[in-house]
Amino acid sequence: MPHAVSLLRAARLTRSAKPFLARGGFKQERCAGCRLLPSHCMCALRPSVPTRVGVCLLMADIEPLKPSNTGWLVADVVADTFAFGWARTETDPALLALLRDPQWQPYVVFPGQYAAPERVVHSVAPSQPSDKHKRPLFILLDGTWAEARKMFSRSPYLAALPVLSLEPEQISQYKLRRSRREDHFCTSEVAALCMQLAGEELAGQTLEAYLAVFTHHYLRAKHQQPVEWDGDAHRRLRELTGVAVQPPPLSL
């Protein structure tokens, strides 16, 4: 069944006047399930991790169309992932309904220096199977840094929500797009950090491993190299999920 980001991508494509061509990417047929070349498909590796945490992706206009987008990976792993396109002048009513849903405690994940101090938090209550605890809903602003800042400052429906400011010790391992700063993390890395804050260690570790596998497949396809199915990235994902597959019969 298509997940939230896949559905948003399909809706965005219906509005496109011409085909979307990823800048610097490979211009060949892609798998509809993982956006990679069929020879490098990783759909059989898709993990399923039970978690009570939710993720809400606010995505810049063409972000769902980019094959390097990692919000897609979050939706693969976290069942309760919601995805909405962002626009300054209009807001999806389903997004507003989600933010009002009493089962969720929304947090806007963004650097604290851009928010009023009274809104900023650095921790969340662990996710627990109890009616007394609302489920954490992490709102991730998925786009370039400039787009994310615009979404944060020009979305009135976010203004009253707490801002979760992360303080990771590591640097980003994301290799599919360039960034001038090592403290800028891709969407799936941010989601992994949020999972760990909420006590969902397995989900966080799985997202980290899944990103490493996706990065390997993406770069190997880009450079017309075969997948190393027995490499460290695949081994780590197998350890966490128990999922092991043979390479597909297709070849470059």
Backbone bond lengths (Angstrom), bond angles and torsions (degrees), N, CA, C in turn:
res aa  C-N    CA-C-N  psi(-1)  N-CA   C-N-CA  omega(-1)  CA-C   N-CA-C  phi
1 M - - - 1.468 - - 1.533 109.74 -
2 P 1.332 118.87 131.47 1.467 120.63 179.53 1.527 111.35 -61.13
3 H 1.344 115.76 139.88 1.459 118.91 177.87 1.530 110.52 -91.92
4 A 1.335 115.47 -176.61 1.465 120.41 -170.55 1.525 112.85 -61.45
5 V 1.326 117.89 -40.92 1.465 119.86 -178.35 1.528 110.42 -70.71
6 S 1.327 116.38 -38.21 1.461 119.72 176.69 1.523 111.15 -60.80
7 L 1.321 116.76 -43.23 1.467 120.53 179.18 1.528 111.33 -65.71
8 L 1.333 116.17 -39.95 1.466 119.56 178.56 1.525 110.47 -65.65
9 R 1.322 117.04 -38.68 1.462 120.69 177.07 1.520 110.59 -62.06
10 A 1.333 116.53 -44.54 1.464 119.97 -179.95 1.525 110.99 -62.13
11 A 1.341 116.47 -41.23 1.459 120.08 179.25 1.527 110.70 -65.17
12 R 1.332 116.00 -39.40 1.469 119.90 179.91 1.523 110.97 -67.11
13 L 1.330 117.35 -37.37 1.457 120.76 179.53 1.521 111.82 -64.47
14 T 1.334 117.11 -33.89 1.468 119.90 179.84 1.523 111.34 -65.64
15 R 1.329 117.67 -21.51 1.460 121.09 179.81 1.523 112.48 -94.34
16 S 1.324 117.13 -3.39 1.463 120.48 -175.94 1.522 110.60 -79.89
17 A 1.313 115.75 133.84 1.462 120.54 178.38 1.519 111.68 -79.64
18 K 1.341 117.49 -21.77 1.461 121.47 178.67 1.520 108.17 -146.56
19 P 1.334 117.85 160.31 1.464 120.99 -178.31 1.522 111.43 -59.66
20 F 1.333 116.58 143.83 1.460 121.32 177.40 1.520 108.84 -84.37
21 L 1.336 116.76 126.82 1.459 122.55 177.04 1.513 108.29 -115.44
22 A 1.327 116.12 117.71 1.463 120.34 -178.83 1.527 109.73 -67.39
23 R 1.327 116.77 131.39 1.455 121.30 -179.21 1.526 110.05 -67.98
24 G 1.328 116.26 123.06 1.449 120.49 177.80 1.511 113.98 78.81
25 G 1.324 118.30 0.03 1.460 120.80 -177.98 1.518 111.37 -93.63
26 F 1.325 115.31 178.48 1.452 119.93 179.72 1.516 109.55 -84.84
27 K 1.327 116.84 136.10 1.469 123.26 -173.34 1.526 110.05 -100.89
28 Q 1.306 117.99 58.56 1.446 122.40 -178.79 1.523 109.29 -128.73
29 E 1.327 114.32 175.59 1.458 119.77 176.98 1.518 110.18 -58.33
30 R 1.343 115.81 139.00 1.457 120.97 -179.99 1.522 110.07 -121.90
31 C 1.325 114.74 150.83 1.457 120.24 174.25 1.528 108.93 -68.26
32 A 1.323 117.24 134.16 1.462 120.71 -179.43 1.524 112.02 -69.57
33 G 1.326 117.67 -20.60 1.461 120.23 -176.85 1.507 115.35 -87.82
34 C 1.350 117.87 -27.70 1.470 119.68 -177.77 1.518 112.94 -132.72
35 R 1.346 117.70 -4.24 1.465 124.23 176.02 1.525 113.25 70.21
36 L 1.326 117.96 14.74 1.453 123.21 178.18 1.526 110.14 -102.25
37 L 1.321 116.49 168.13 1.453 119.77 172.86 1.526 109.13 -60.39
38 P 1.322 118.09 143.79 1.470 119.57 178.97 1.521 113.24 -53.32
39 S 1.319 117.98 -34.14 1.463 121.76 179.20 1.522 112.38 -67.17
40 H 1.342 117.49 -19.02 1.458 122.28 -178.21 1.531 111.70 -118.55
41 C 1.341 115.82 18.26 1.463 121.38 -177.24 1.533 111.15 -55.59
42 M 1.333 116.66 140.22 1.466 121.55 177.74 1.527 111.86 -124.68
43 C 1.329 117.12 20.99 1.461 119.76 -178.40 1.523 112.41 -60.80
44 A 1.342 117.23 -34.64 1.457 120.02 -178.81 1.525 112.52 -69.47
45 L 1.332 117.13 -12.38 1.456 121.62 179.20 1.524 112.60 -94.25
46 R 1.321 117.18 -0.56 1.464 120.13 -175.01 1.530 110.48 -59.77
47 P 1.328 117.27 121.01 1.464 119.61 -177.21 1.528 111.91 -87.10
48 S 1.319 115.00 158.34 1.456 121.65 175.90 1.521 107.73 -128.76
49 V 1.327 116.78 113.20 1.460 121.76 -175.56 1.523 109.11 -122.77
50 P 1.316 118.83 114.16 1.470 119.86 177.60 1.532 110.71 -62.92
51 T 1.310 116.20 133.36 1.460 121.95 177.69 1.513 109.33 -155.60
52 R 1.330 116.32 148.09 1.462 121.24 177.22 1.524 111.52 -92.06
53 V 1.317 117.21 -3.92 1.462 122.11 -178.79 1.525 109.40 -81.89
54 G 1.333 116.21 146.87 1.452 121.64 175.48 1.516 111.61 -117.06
55 V 1.309 116.07 156.48 1.466 122.70 177.55 1.521 108.41 -129.32
56 C 1.321 116.03 131.81 1.456 122.69 175.40 1.519 107.96 -115.66
57 L 1.323 116.21 115.48 1.457 121.74 -180.00 1.524 109.64 -96.88
58 L 1.320 116.12 119.40 1.469 121.18 168.75 1.517 106.34 -97.73
59 M 1.320 116.81 113.85 1.456 120.56 -168.31 1.526 111.50 -111.44
60 A 1.330 115.41 131.81 1.463 120.64 173.89 1.524 109.91 -60.95
61 D 1.322 116.22 162.42 1.465 122.73 -165.02 1.524 114.49 -47.81
62 I 1.336 118.25 -55.71 1.460 119.29 -175.07 1.528 113.07 -98.43
63 E 1.327 117.33 4.40 1.460 119.58 -177.54 1.531 113.07 -58.04
64 P 1.335 120.34 -40.97 1.472 118.92 179.36 1.525 113.55 -63.70
65 L 1.342 116.93 -19.06 1.452 120.63 -177.67 1.524 112.72 -85.51
66 K 1.311 118.39 -16.71 1.458 121.33 -174.46 1.529 110.59 -77.42
67 P 1.336 117.98 125.19 1.463 119.26 179.56 1.518 113.41 -65.59
68 S 1.317 117.69 -19.34 1.464 120.84 178.79 1.524 112.64 -87.31
69 N 1.316 117.91 -1.11 1.462 120.60 -179.17 1.523 110.88 -64.00
70 T 1.332 117.41 132.97 1.469 120.65 -178.05 1.523 112.96 -102.50
71 G 1.333 117.86 -1.81 1.456 118.96 169.98 1.522 110.38 -60.54
72 W 1.340 115.86 -30.90 1.465 122.22 176.15 1.532 110.11 -57.26
73 L 1.337 116.99 -41.59 1.470 121.21 -179.67 1.521 110.89 -65.20
74 V 1.334 116.55 -38.36 1.462 120.32 177.80 1.520 110.19 -60.72
75 A 1.325 116.05 -44.45 1.463 120.18 -179.74 1.526 111.29 -66.55
76 D 1.328 117.75 -30.46 1.462 120.78 174.95 1.526 111.31 -62.43
77 V 1.327 116.67 -42.29 1.469 121.75 -171.12 1.518 112.47 -89.17
78 V 1.333 117.50 -43.34 1.472 122.56 -173.67 1.527 108.63 -98.73
79 A 1.311 116.39 112.48 1.473 120.64 -175.00 1.525 112.10 -59.97
80 D 1.329 116.76 -42.32 1.463 120.43 -178.97 1.526 109.80 -89.34
81 T 1.319 114.97 65.43 1.462 121.58 173.50 1.519 108.24 -109.50
82 F 1.333 115.76 130.03 1.457 122.81 179.09 1.528 107.42 -116.35
83 A 1.316 117.12 144.40 1.463 120.36 -177.69 1.521 109.74 -135.56
84 F 1.330 115.45 132.69 1.466 121.83 -179.27 1.525 108.97 -136.87
85 G 1.316 115.82 139.90 1.453 119.93 171.89 1.520 109.97 -75.26
86 W 1.326 116.30 141.67 1.465 120.47 -178.83 1.524 110.49 -98.92
87 A 1.321 115.35 136.84 1.464 122.01 173.25 1.522 108.07 -142.69
88 R 1.296 116.87 143.05 1.466 120.43 -176.44 1.521 112.11 -69.10
89 T 1.330 117.55 -33.05 1.463 120.24 -170.87 1.514 114.93 -98.69
90 E 1.326 118.02 -8.40 1.456 119.60 179.82 1.517 110.06 -147.96
91 T 1.335 114.78 152.89 1.460 121.14 -177.67 1.514 109.64 -131.67
92 D 1.304 116.38 134.10 1.456 121.80 178.87 1.532 109.41 -63.23
93 P 1.321 119.60 123.45 1.469 121.21 178.66 1.528 112.60 -57.25
94 A 1.325 117.57 -30.19 1.462 120.19 178.68 1.527 111.14 -65.98
95 L 1.318 117.59 -32.10 1.459 120.74 175.78 1.522 110.60 -66.13
96 L 1.318 117.17 -46.05 1.467 120.48 179.53 1.523 110.75 -62.86
97 A 1.324 117.01 -38.11 1.464 120.46 177.96 1.522 110.77 -65.14
98 L 1.326 116.85 -39.55 1.463 120.60 177.99 1.522 111.13 -61.88
99 L 1.317 117.36 -43.84 1.461 120.89 -178.43 1.522 112.03 -67.25
100 R 1.340 117.50 -22.62 1.473 121.31 178.62 1.530 112.31 -92.42
101 D 1.307 117.65 -9.52 1.466 121.06 -176.26 1.528 109.52 -62.02
102 P 1.333 118.84 122.83 1.468 121.19 -173.34 1.522 114.56 -67.48
103 Q 1.324 118.52 -13.80 1.466 118.60 179.52 1.530 112.54 -76.04
104 W 1.351 116.24 -15.49 1.460 120.21 -173.87 1.528 112.15 -108.94
105 Q 1.333 115.87 147.19 1.454 123.45 165.81 1.527 106.88 -113.27
106 P 1.340 117.09 101.96 1.469 118.96 -177.06 1.525 112.19 -75.98
107 Y 1.324 115.13 144.63 1.466 123.49 172.11 1.526 107.87 -131.76
108 V 1.324 116.97 128.91 1.457 120.54 172.62 1.526 107.26 -85.52
109 V 1.310 117.43 119.25 1.458 121.07 -177.37 1.525 108.43 -89.94
110 F 1.335 115.28 111.17 1.463 120.13 -174.19 1.526 108.10 -164.04
111 P 1.344 118.07 152.38 1.464 120.02 179.20 1.523 112.23 -58.60
112 G 1.324 115.91 133.22 1.456 121.47 -173.19 1.512 114.70 -64.74
113 Q 1.326 118.38 -23.94 1.467 119.55 -176.88 1.527 112.79 -67.93
114 Y 1.332 117.24 -12.28 1.456 120.84 179.90 1.528 112.55 -98.20
115 A 1.328 117.52 5.03 1.467 121.50 -178.62 1.519 110.08 -125.64
116 A 1.336 116.07 158.92 1.453 120.37 174.92 1.529 108.96 -61.27
117 P 1.339 118.23 139.33 1.466 120.99 -174.48 1.523 113.75 -55.34
118 E 1.336 117.39 -34.10 1.461 119.22 -177.61 1.531 112.92 -69.70
119 R 1.300 117.65 -15.47 1.474 120.65 178.17 1.519 112.69 -88.81
120 V 1.310 118.62 -17.58 1.459 122.14 -167.97 1.526 111.42 -83.88
121 V 1.323 115.64 132.07 1.466 122.65 173.13 1.527 107.48 -128.86
122 H 1.343 115.07 157.32 1.459 120.38 -179.12 1.523 112.51 -121.07
123 S 1.331 116.48 2.92 1.454 120.53 179.08 1.522 108.77 -149.22
124 V 1.320 115.95 164.87 1.456 121.78 177.09 1.523 108.07 -133.29
125 A 1.336 115.85 157.85 1.451 119.99 175.74 1.526 108.86 -68.53
126 P 1.336 118.33 133.92 1.468 119.98 179.12 1.523 111.44 -56.93
127 S 1.311 115.55 143.87 1.457 120.92 177.78 1.520 109.73 -68.92
128 Q 1.341 117.00 124.41 1.455 121.74 -177.70 1.523 109.81 -134.24
129 P 1.346 117.12 143.99 1.467 120.85 179.47 1.520 111.80 -76.93
130 S 1.316 116.88 69.25 1.457 121.26 -178.30 1.520 109.24 -143.60
131 D 1.314 116.40 140.56 1.459 120.44 178.59 1.517 111.91 -66.52
132 K 1.343 116.75 -15.86 1.453 120.16 -178.72 1.526 112.09 -77.75
133 H 1.314 117.03 -14.72 1.449 120.88 -176.59 1.527 109.96 -116.33
134 K 1.314 115.20 126.56 1.453 118.66 172.51 1.532 109.78 -71.68
135 R 1.297 115.16 150.54 1.463 120.41 179.43 1.533 109.68 -81.80
136 P 1.330 117.90 132.43 1.470 119.17 177.51 1.526 111.16 -64.50
137 L 1.320 115.64 135.16 1.461 122.59 174.67 1.524 107.28 -123.21
138 F 1.307 116.74 109.26 1.458 121.65 -176.17 1.525 109.52 -91.66
139 I 1.324 115.86 120.78 1.460 121.84 179.79 1.521 108.16 -95.11
140 L 1.329 116.15 113.54 1.449 122.03 -178.03 1.523 109.63 -107.88
141 L 1.316 116.52 130.21 1.460 122.41 -178.87 1.518 107.52 -92.70
142 D 1.320 116.50 104.19 1.457 123.14 -167.67 1.519 110.49 -99.36
143 G 1.320 115.42 104.60 1.456 121.61 -179.43 1.512 108.86 177.02
144 T 1.324 117.01 -169.91 1.457 120.26 172.94 1.527 108.97 -67.45
145 W 1.326 116.76 167.18 1.454 119.65 179.98 1.532 110.61 -60.40
146 A 1.320 117.94 -41.51 1.463 120.51 178.82 1.525 110.63 -63.09
147 E 1.330 117.19 -41.24 1.468 120.45 178.82 1.521 111.19 -66.58
148 A 1.329 117.17 -40.68 1.459 120.74 -179.69 1.531 111.11 -63.55
149 R 1.320 117.44 -41.25 1.467 120.21 178.33 1.526 110.61 -63.98
150 K 1.314 116.67 -37.92 1.462 119.85 177.95 1.527 110.42 -65.39
151 M 1.329 117.06 -44.00 1.462 120.64 178.82 1.527 110.79 -61.11
152 F 1.308 116.08 -41.00 1.462 119.84 -177.95 1.530 111.83 -66.12
153 S 1.320 116.94 -41.77 1.464 120.49 -174.39 1.523 114.03 -85.80
154 R 1.345 117.53 -18.26 1.462 120.31 -173.96 1.524 113.27 -118.32
155 S 1.317 116.51 27.05 1.468 121.19 177.96 1.522 108.50 -121.66
156 P 1.337 118.65 91.93 1.471 121.16 -175.35 1.524 113.31 -57.81
157 Y 1.329 118.22 -30.43 1.460 121.41 -177.87 1.538 112.37 -70.07
158 L 1.341 116.62 -11.21 1.467 120.22 175.92 1.524 112.57 -95.41
159 A 1.331 116.95 -11.23 1.458 120.91 -167.53 1.517 114.13 -65.41
160 A 1.323 118.67 -26.49 1.458 120.99 -177.46 1.526 113.01 -96.92
161 L 1.319 117.61 -0.34 1.462 120.97 -175.60 1.529 110.95 -89.22
162 P 1.334 117.36 149.96 1.468 119.37 175.35 1.522 111.16 -64.29
163 V 1.319 114.93 147.56 1.461 121.95 -179.86 1.523 108.28 -107.27
164 L 1.311 116.09 116.69 1.459 121.38 178.35 1.522 108.44 -87.63
165 S 1.320 115.51 114.19 1.458 121.41 -179.01 1.529 108.46 -102.22
166 L 1.325 115.86 114.45 1.459 120.88 -178.06 1.518 110.60 -84.14
167 E 1.319 115.24 148.73 1.459 121.10 178.99 1.525 109.41 -131.68
168 P 1.324 117.00 65.39 1.468 119.73 -176.75 1.523 111.76 -69.64
169 E 1.323 115.27 147.66 1.456 120.31 179.19 1.524 111.91 -88.29
170 Q 1.344 116.46 -25.97 1.455 119.35 -177.66 1.514 110.65 -88.70
171 I 1.341 115.81 170.74 1.455 121.12 174.49 1.528 108.40 -102.23
172 S 1.311 115.85 162.24 1.458 120.19 -177.34 1.526 111.08 -65.23
173 Q 1.351 114.82 141.53 1.458 121.23 176.42 1.536 111.48 -103.86
174 Y 1.329 116.38 6.09 1.462 120.48 -175.86 1.524 110.34 -71.39
175 K 1.335 116.75 129.11 1.460 121.78 -172.59 1.525 113.99 -120.96
176 L 1.330 117.96 4.18 1.457 119.30 -171.30 1.520 113.44 -93.51
177 R 1.325 117.76 -15.56 1.470 120.84 173.18 1.516 108.13 -137.21
178 R 1.303 116.06 156.05 1.455 120.81 -179.16 1.524 111.39 -85.29
179 S 1.325 115.23 143.43 1.461 121.02 173.18 1.517 107.95 -140.92
180 R 1.302 115.94 143.45 1.461 119.83 -179.68 1.518 112.36 -79.38
181 R 1.332 116.75 -12.21 1.466 119.83 -175.60 1.522 110.30 -125.47
182 E 1.343 116.16 137.30 1.454 121.29 179.79 1.519 112.22 -78.31
183 D 1.355 117.57 -11.99 1.463 119.44 179.57 1.528 111.98 -93.57
184 H 1.326 117.47 8.00 1.458 121.39 172.93 1.522 108.41 -92.78
185 F 1.308 116.46 122.55 1.452 121.76 -175.66 1.528 109.94 -107.72
186 C 1.328 116.16 149.71 1.457 119.66 174.94 1.529 108.68 -76.10
187 T 1.324 115.80 168.73 1.458 121.32 -171.67 1.523 112.46 -61.61
188 S 1.320 118.08 -42.74 1.460 118.74 -178.39 1.522 111.79 -70.14
189 E 1.330 117.90 -30.49 1.473 120.16 175.05 1.524 110.42 -65.68
190 V 1.332 116.88 -42.23 1.458 120.49 177.85 1.528 110.11 -63.11
191 A 1.329 116.84 -43.16 1.462 120.32 178.84 1.517 111.26 -61.27
192 A 1.325 117.33 -39.77 1.463 120.77 178.91 1.526 111.07 -62.37
193 L 1.321 116.95 -42.27 1.466 120.87 177.77 1.527 110.91 -63.13
194 C 1.321 116.41 -39.65 1.459 120.46 178.85 1.532 110.91 -64.90
195 M 1.319 117.19 -41.83 1.461 120.66 178.05 1.518 111.34 -58.10
196 Q 1.317 115.36 -43.91 1.450 119.56 -178.36 1.527 111.56 -66.64
197 L 1.329 117.02 -37.51 1.465 120.46 176.11 1.520 111.25 -62.20
198 A 1.320 116.90 -33.32 1.459 121.56 -178.04 1.526 112.44 -86.19
199 G 1.322 117.06 5.63 1.450 120.41 179.76 1.512 114.10 82.63
200 E 1.331 117.65 10.54 1.464 122.30 179.73 1.532 108.35 -97.41
201 E 1.338 115.21 69.56 1.457 120.96 -173.24 1.523 112.39 -62.76
202 L 1.324 117.42 -43.92 1.462 119.58 -177.59 1.524 111.12 -63.41
203 A 1.329 117.36 -42.20 1.462 120.46 178.27 1.525 110.71 -62.89
204 G 1.334 117.14 -41.62 1.455 120.16 179.40 1.514 112.33 -64.68
205 Q 1.329 116.71 -45.08 1.460 120.22 179.66 1.526 111.27 -66.62
206 T 1.329 116.25 -36.91 1.455 119.65 179.17 1.519 111.18 -65.46
207 L 1.334 117.32 -41.36 1.461 120.07 176.84 1.528 111.27 -60.79
208 E 1.316 116.87 -41.09 1.468 120.17 178.42 1.529 110.85 -61.68
209 A 1.344 115.77 -46.22 1.460 119.66 -178.66 1.521 111.71 -68.02
210 Y 1.315 116.44 -38.43 1.468 121.79 -179.27 1.532 110.74 -65.63
211 L 1.337 117.24 -38.54 1.460 121.03 175.75 1.525 110.51 -62.74
212 A 1.324 117.05 -41.21 1.466 120.05 179.83 1.528 110.61 -63.04
213 V 1.325 117.49 -40.05 1.458 121.34 178.50 1.528 110.24 -67.06
214 F 1.331 116.82 -45.15 1.464 120.60 178.83 1.524 110.92 -60.11
215 T 1.325 116.97 -43.78 1.463 121.13 179.18 1.521 110.47 -60.14
216 H 1.325 116.19 -43.70 1.466 120.48 179.47 1.533 110.74 -61.30
217 H 1.320 117.33 -49.16 1.462 120.96 -178.91 1.529 110.61 -62.59
218 Y 1.331 116.76 -43.57 1.465 121.15 -176.92 1.532 110.61 -62.68
219 L 1.330 116.78 -48.68 1.458 119.90 -176.78 1.523 111.94 -70.30
220 R 1.321 117.10 -36.78 1.465 119.48 177.82 1.538 110.75 -64.81
221 A 1.333 116.44 -38.38 1.465 119.71 176.43 1.523 110.62 -66.49
222 K 1.310 116.40 -43.12 1.462 120.60 -178.68 1.527 111.45 -60.13
223 H 1.339 116.22 -37.58 1.464 120.17 -177.44 1.533 112.44 -99.05
224 Q 1.344 115.84 13.25 1.463 121.91 176.14 1.525 111.91 56.06
225 Q 1.317 115.14 48.74 1.461 122.35 178.75 1.529 108.73 -121.69
226 P 1.315 118.49 149.30 1.465 120.60 179.86 1.522 111.76 -72.42
227 V 1.317 115.68 156.34 1.463 121.65 177.43 1.519 109.88 -73.13
228 E 1.324 116.37 139.35 1.464 121.60 174.10 1.528 108.18 -93.19
229 W 1.317 115.69 88.90 1.464 121.03 -172.38 1.527 113.25 -67.72
230 D 1.317 117.20 -18.98 1.469 120.46 179.70 1.526 112.08 -104.71
231 G 1.335 116.69 16.60 1.458 119.82 -178.77 1.516 112.80 -77.16
232 D 1.324 115.01 177.74 1.470 121.22 -175.91 1.520 112.46 -61.14
233 A 1.338 117.06 -39.32 1.472 119.79 -176.62 1.520 110.86 -63.50
234 H 1.331 116.92 -47.05 1.459 120.07 179.94 1.529 111.32 -67.91
235 R 1.313 116.62 -37.40 1.462 120.36 179.96 1.540 110.43 -62.03
236 R 1.319 116.39 -42.51 1.458 120.22 -179.44 1.525 111.09 -64.98
237 L 1.329 117.41 -42.46 1.461 120.53 179.19 1.529 110.47 -64.55
238 R 1.321 117.28 -39.34 1.469 120.20 177.67 1.519 111.39 -63.30
239 E 1.318 116.81 -38.77 1.457 120.42 179.62 1.528 111.40 -62.03
240 L 1.319 116.42 -36.70 1.460 121.25 -176.76 1.521 112.57 -81.28
241 T 1.326 117.12 -34.89 1.467 120.50 -170.16 1.519 114.11 -114.07
242 G 1.319 116.52 -20.71 1.457 119.51 -175.83 1.509 113.58 77.13
243 V 1.334 117.93 5.44 1.463 121.92 -178.82 1.521 108.97 -87.22
244 A 1.325 115.96 124.87 1.461 121.08 177.41 1.524 108.29 -137.67
245 V 1.324 116.49 131.59 1.466 120.77 179.16 1.511 109.96 -132.47
246 Q 1.334 114.82 161.07 1.449 120.92 173.24 1.530 108.67 -88.24
247 P 1.322 117.91 153.15 1.474 119.65 177.99 1.519 110.82 -60.48
248 P 1.332 116.99 148.41 1.469 120.47 179.06 1.514 111.40 -64.76
249 P 1.327 119.02 156.83 1.463 121.48 -177.89 1.509 113.46 -71.42
250 L 1.352 117.65 -17.54 1.468 119.39 -179.35 1.509 110.79 -71.64
251 S 1.302 117.89 153.04 1.455 122.57 177.31 1.518 108.49 -141.53
252 L 1.332 114.76 162.15 1.472 119.54 -178.96 1.510 110.81 -69.51
